[in-house]
């Protein structure tokens, strides 16, 4: 869905509530974003041991007016939910190839992620999302606001996200990669 100027920034995160996902970092980002651009909404979907920490930090950072914690949702439902948002936030400290980032890009959401592990393969800064060091809140926030205030740029990145997945991460492409890998392995033996 194309954004219009001055519209609410709608951000979603979906992950297990574990330390690798850097829940604190995500919420600090939201606090700093809210201070500069109050018209935001942030929804967190997931479950895990750190649910108490999330609620504590939301209260502590004084962002309960813009953050909703939704709990676990089946994947099929989430794929529909994604379409209600413009951005996907995941400032992980440790990450392999994120299926969730692939799914949100496929639906045109702009990912805001840390330059860690497999996220670097999925997101090129300013092309298919916003990607910086997970401690670089200042630039993460400023780039998000700048992008949101330029609907043409946002919509272009959104389309490039969809293309990125179509061209690089379809089931057919993955199957081809696996077949090539097995052929290579069988030739070695």
N, C-alpha and C positions, 0 to 999 in steps of 0.2 A: 504494500500500500504506500503510495507516494506521500511524503510529508509536505506540509505547507508551513510557511513562515510563521513564527510565533506560537506554534503548536507545542503541546506538552511533550517532553522527552519521556518516552515509555521504554523502560529497561526491564529485561527478564534475566534471571539466572536459574539454571537447573543443574544441581549436582548433589553428590553425597556430602553430608555435613562432616567433613574430615579436614584435618589440618592442611593437607596438600592443596586444598581449594582456596586457602587464604581468605576465609570469611571476613576476618577483621579488615583486610585490605579492601575488599569489595565495599564494605560499609563505610570505611573512611573515605573512599572515592565518592560514594553517594553523599556523604555529609558535605564534602568540599564542593561537589556539583550543586547541591541544594543551596549553598551559600551564594553561589554566583548565578544560578539559574533555578529559582525556587519552583518553577512549574514542571515538576518531575513526578514520576511514579515508578517505583521499583518493586517487582514481585520476585520472591525467591521460592522456587519449587524444589523439593527434595526431602530427604530424611537422613537421620544419622545421630550419632552420639552427641554432637555439638549443638543441638537445638537450643538448649538453655543459654549457651554462650551467645547465640544469635539474638535471642530476645533481650538478654542483658545489654548487649552492645547497642542495639537499636534504641533502647531506653537511655543508655548512658550517653550516646552521641546525639540524642535529641532529634531523631529522624523518624519517629513512629508515625508522624503525619504523612510521610511519603513512602514508607516501606510496608509491604504486606508479606507475611510468611505463609505460604500456601500448603506446605507438606507435599507428600508423594502423589503423583498423578501418573496413570498409565501412559506409555509412550504415544499411543494413538491419539489420546486426548491432548497431550502436550503439542503434538504436531499441528493441531488446530489452534491451540492457544497462542503459539508463536506469532501467528498472523495479527494478533492484537498489539504487538510491540514493534518498535523501530530498531532497538539495540539489544545485544546480548552481552552480558558482563561476566568475565571469568579471569580474574587476576591471579591465577594459580601460581604456587611456589614450585610445584612439580606436576608434570603433565605428560602423558603420552599423546598419541593422535586422538583428539577429542571428537567422538561421534556426534556429540551435541552441537559443537561448533559447525560440523559439516551439515547437520540437519537445519540449523538456523540460517546458515548462508544459503542453503538450497531454497529457503523461503524468503530470502531477500533481507534478512536482518543484518545490521552492521555489527560485527563483533568488536568488543573492546576487551583486549586480552593482554596478558603478559608475554614477553618474548622468551618463553620457556618451552623446551622439548618440542613436541609435535605441533604446538600452536604456531611456531615459526614457519612450518610447512604450509599451513592453511591460510595464514593472514600476512599480506604484504601491507605495510603501513601506508595509508592514504589511497590504496588501490582496492583491497578487499577487506578493509577494516582499519581499526586503530590498534597498534601494537607497540608497547613500550616496556621498559623495565617495570616490574610490579611495584617499585617504590617511587616511580616517577609520576606521582599523583597530579602535580601541577600541569604537566603537559597532557596527561590523559584527560583531565577535566577540560583544559582549554581547547584541545583538539575536538572533543565531543561537542562542546558549545559552538565552536566555529563551524563544524560540519552541520550541526542542527540548524544553524542560522543561514545556511546556504542550501536550500532544498534541491537545487539542481545537482550540486556536488553529492549530497546524500543519496539522491535517487540514482545517480551514476554509479556510486560505490555499491549500492544495493543490487543493481543489475549485474555489476562485475562479480559480486559474491555468487549470484545464481549461475553465471557463466563459469566461474572457477570450479564449482562442484560438477556442473554438467560436463566440463572438459577434462576434469582430473580425478573425480571420485565416484563415478557411477559403478554399479555392480559389475557391469561388463569389463570396465577397466581393471577393477580389483581382481576379477577372475583371471583376466589375461596376465596380470602381474604374478599371481599365484602359480599359474601354469608355467610361465617362464622360469620362476624360481625353482619349481620342482624339476623341470627339464635340466636346468643348470646343476642342481644337486645330483640328479641321476647320472649326468655326464661325468661328474667328479669321481663317483664311485666306480 
